Amino acid sequence: MQRKTFLALLVTIPLFAQDEMARARKIAAEMVGIDSHMDTIQRVFYGHADLAQRSTSGHSDFPRLREGGMHAPFFALWVPTYYGGAEAVRRTLDLRDTMQAVLEANKDTIELATTAADIERIVKAGKISIFLTIEGGHQIDDDLAVLRMYYRMGIRSMTLSHFKNNNWADSSTDKAVHNGLTPFGKDVVREMNRLGMLVDVSHVSDKTFYDAIAVSSKPVILSHSSCRAISDIPRNVTDDMIRAVAKNGGVMGINFGEGFISPKDAERLRSTITSMTSAPVLTGKALDDYAAADYQKELGSSYKAAATIEDVVAHIDHAVKVGGIDHAGIGSDFDGITGPPQGLEDVSKMPTLVAALLKHGYSEGDIKKVMGENYLRVIRTVTGK
């Protein structure tokens, strides 16, 4: 009898796992599926990737987004901080032009969204909803008129700084020079509130973070940051910061990147930040050639991360315990990282994360909040629709 019971148990375990994955895939098909930070458009810009085709490179394309249930990604128009002034604006327009070409070539598959109502309509129609963001305040060239023009181009979110300080906001990975936000930086936040653009406080220094929270009259987001209590890097946020975002009504998107979620990878990331040097002062084609080579150097190869899907769950758990279930989300940084966690090698694997959350006791309703509904609420509050 004992042997029969043991054999029956061996059969039951894989069947249970199959049932759990089937349930996870069903949830993934039904959820909004918002990932608040993906660098996928860079692969089109630098590598001429065809996102309509499933690829074995990179982390995302339209077939894999569908398979993963991530129906409404935020696509970042990222310009390195060594693009200064008008050059940063020029490169932002280059990226927006590339995005427009992708939209026009895939009208039956994707559509640009600028409101929560747009996202709901597009996803309901069976298409992929694209929400555009700018990753770095330097991209407005210290000019609110440029910010307003980006808004008119359908861009609805901006990260206030990137890896280096700009002229009005300190970065988490640079030496502070402004003590947070300057008076102009506070005007930027107010203008974003007025326009209906999401204020993104990933990448900013702790003081900049608190200044933005104090100034903003609307919820802010941490588009791709994880928990400093688990992995102590400057790009991650403290428990007090998580609580501040929750009190503000915002959402924190957990970053899947190496070092962000596992202390085993953190030293490598800290070393990368420490070794960052200023780029040569270039303009025009020389600057673009440098950027293309730099992109290939930074993101052209993969890294075998120690982090696993369980580390991602641990960060979601921590964010939920500290800030509440209504303020946790996903901000994978796919296509902007070189070492995704084992088990989450690309966006098609997101149902595996859903299954892991089910295993950890999350209800279907709570999973759908983390996988998009929380962000949908913030977008609706900020944009007014």
N, C-alpha and C positions, 0 to 999 in steps of 0.2 A: 504493500500500500504506500509506503514511504517513497519507493522508487517511482510509482505511478504518479504520485502527487508532485514529485520533483520534475518529472517529464512534462506534466501538464503545465507546471509553472514556467518551464522553458518555452513552451508554445505560447502561453498567455502574454509574456512580457513583450515580444516583438509585435504581437497583434495589438496590444495596448498602445505601443509607440506609433503604429500605423494609424490607429484611430485618432491619436492626439495630433498627428501631422495633418490628417484629413480635416479635423476640426480647425486647426490653425490656418490651413489654406482657405477654408470657407470664410473665416474671419478676415483674412487678408483680402479676399475678393470683395467683401462688403465694406471694409473700412475706407475712410477718405484717403489715407495714406500720404500724409504730409511729412516730407523730410526737409528741414529748414536750412540745409546747406549742402549743396552739391556743386562741384567745380567742373561739371561735365562739358560745359561749353568751351572750356580751354582745350579739350581734346579735339574739338571741331576746329577751333581757331589755329592751333599749332600743328595738329596731326591730321587734319582733314577727315576726321572720323565721320562715318555715315551712321547716325544714331538710329536710322530706320532699320538697320541690320543688327542682328545679334552678334556680338563680338566676343572673342576670347581675351581681348585686352581691355584695360580700364575696368571700371566698376559699374558702369551704367550705360544703358541705351534704352530705346523705347520697348523692345521685347522684354528685356530684363526688368524694367520698371513694372510692366504689366504682371509678369510672373511673380514679382515680389509684393504686389499689391500697393506699391507706392505710386498712387495715381496723381499726386499733386506736388511734385518736387519744387523747391526753390532753386533756381539756377543762378549762381553768382557770376557777376561780371567783375572778375578780379584783375586789378592792375597792380603790379609790384610797386612798392613805395619808392623805388629809384626812378620811377616816372614822376616827375615833378611838374607843377603848374599846368600850362596848356598841354604839355605832352601827356599828362595823365588824362585830361579830357579827351584828347585825340584817341588814345588807346581805348578808353571807355566806349567811344563812338564806334571804333573798329569792332569791338566785341558785340555791341548792340546790333550792328549791321550783320554780323555773323549769325546772331540769334534770329534776326528777321529772315534771313535766307533759310534757316532751318524751319521756321514757322511756315513760310510760304511753300516750302517743298514738301511739307507733311500736314497739309490742311485737314486731311481725313483722319489724322492720328492725334495731333496735338493742337492746343489753342492757348493763347496768352490770357491769363487771368489777372485782374487788378482789384478784385473784391472777393469776399467770402461767397457772395451769391454767384459770382462767375465760377469759382472753384466747384461749388455744388452742381451747377448746371452742366459744366464741362464733364465732370466725372460721371454724372448721371447719364450723359449721352454716350458714355463708353470711350471717351477720349482721355488723353493725358493733359492735365492742367499745368501750365508753366507759370510760375510766379517769379518775377525778376528782382534781383537784389544787387546792390553795389557793395563790394567788400573793401571799404577804406575811404574815410572822409577826405583824404588828399585828392580824391577823384573829382571833387567839386571845385578845386582851385580857389578855395576861400571866397566863393562867390555864390550867394543864394540864388541868383538868376540861373546859374548852371544847375543847381539842385532842382529848381522849378522846371527846367527843360527836361531833366531826367524823368521827373514825374510825368510830364506830358508824353514821354516815350514809353510809358507803361511800367516804369520802375517803381516799386512800392516798398522798398526796404533799403536801409544803408547801415553798414557797420561803421561806427564812428571813427575807429582807427584800425590800423593793421599792425605789422610787425615793428614799424618805426613810428615815433611820434609824428603828427602833422603839425601845422601851425596853430592848431586850436584844441588839440586833444592829446593827452599822454597815452602811450601804449603800454600794455603789460610786459612787453619784451624789449623795452628801451629805458634809458635813464630819464626819470621825470624832469620836465623843464617848465611845465605850466601849472603844476599842482592841481591836475585834473582838467577841467574844461575852462577855457578862457571865456570872457564875456561874449565873444563872437561864437564860440562853441555852444554856449547856452542858447544863443539866437538860432543856431542851426537846429537844435532840438525843438525849439518852439516852432520854427517854420515847418519842420517835419510833422509835428503835431497838427498844425493848421492845414497842411496839404492832405494829410492822411497817409503818411509813410511810417512804416515800422522803424522804431529806433532800436538798433541792434548793438548791444553792449558786450558782445564777445570781442576779444582782442584788446579791450581797453584796460588801463590801469585800474586798480581798486578805487582810487580817488575819483577818476573819471567816471567809473561806474556809479558811485554814490552821487556825484554831481548830476549825472543824467537822470537818475531816479528822482532826485529832488526837483529837477526842473520840469520833467515830462508830466504833462497832464493826462497822458494816455499810457496804457500798458507798454512795457518794453519787452524785448526778447533777448535771450542768450542763444544765438542761432546755432553755435557749435562749440560748446564748452562742457566740461565734465566736472567731477567733484574733487576739490583739492584735498578733502579729508581722506580720500582713497589714494589718489596719485598727486603728489605735491609738485606741481609745475605752475608757473605764473599764469598760464593761459586758462587753467581751471579756476573754479570759484569756491569761496569759503561757504560754510553753512550759513553764516550771517547774510551773505550775498544771495544765497538761495532763498532765504526767508524774505529778504527785501524784494526780490522779484515776485514772490508769491503775494506779498502784501500789496504790491503795485498792480497785481492782476495779470502779470506776464507769464511767459513760458520759458523753460530752459530746455534746449535741444541737446541731448547727449551726443558728444563727439566720439566716434569709433576709432580715432587715430591712435597710432602707436605712441605710447607715453601718456596719452590722455586718460587711458582707462586702467593700465597695468603699471605698477611701480617697477616691474621688471624691465619695462621699456623706457621708463622715465629718464634715466640717466642719458640715454642716447639722445632723447629730445632736448634735454637741458644742454648737452654739449653742442648740439646743432644751433640752439639759440645763442649760446655764448660765442660760438665761432663765426657768427654772422658779421660780415664786414660791409662797409659802404661800397656801393657800385661806382664805377667810374662815371664822370659827368659826361653824358652823351645825349645826342638828340637825333631825331629822324630815323633814317634807315640803320645807322650805326647802333642806336639804342634798341631798335626792334630786333636786330641781329643778336645783340647781347642777350635780350630777354628770351629769344627762342632757344639759344644755347643754355641759358640758365634754367629754363623750364625743363629741358631734356636732362640736365644734370640733376635737378631736384626730384623730378617725377618720372624720369624715363626708365627707372629700374624699380624692382619690388624689394621689400624687406620682410623677412619672416618674423613676424611679431610673436612675442610670448603670450600676448593677450588672447583671450578666448571669448566666446559668446557669454560665458558665465560672468566675466568681468563687466561686460556691458549691462547685464541684468543687475549686477551689484550696484552700478552707478544709478540705474533707473530706480532701484530699491531705495538707495540713499536719498536721491532727489525727492522721491515720493514721501519718505518718512520725515524729511526736514521741511519740505515746502508744500506737500499735499498732492494728491493725485491730479488735481486740476491744473497743475503748473509744470508737469513733466512732459517732454516730447522727444523727438528724434531729430538730431542734426548731424548726420553721419560724417560729413566731410568727404564722402566718396568722390573719387577722382581728384582729390586734393591731398591725399595721404598715400604713402607707399606701403604701409604695413597694416591692412585691415585685420581684425581679430579672426582667429581660427573659428570657423563655423559661420562667419559673416564675410566671406571673401568678396562678395559683390551684392548689389541690391536685390538680385533674384533670390537671395537666401533669407530675406526678411521673414517669410513664414516660419523659419526655424527659430527666430527670435520670438515670434508670437507663441510658438509651442513652448519655448523655455519660460515665458511669462505665465502661460497657463499652468505649467508644472510648478511654478513658484506661488501659485494660488491667486493670480490675478483673474478677475472676472472678465467676460467678453466686453462688457461695457467699459471697464477701466482700461482695457487694452486699446479699445477704439479711441478713448480719450488721448492716451499717450501717442497713438499712431495717427493723430491728425485733428481730432475734435477740439483739443485744447488750443491748437494754433488757429483753427477756424474761428473760434470765439474771439481771439485777440485780433485777427484780421478784420472781423466784422466790427469790433469796437473801434479800431483805429481808422478804417476806411469809411465807416458809416453805412456799409452795405454788406 
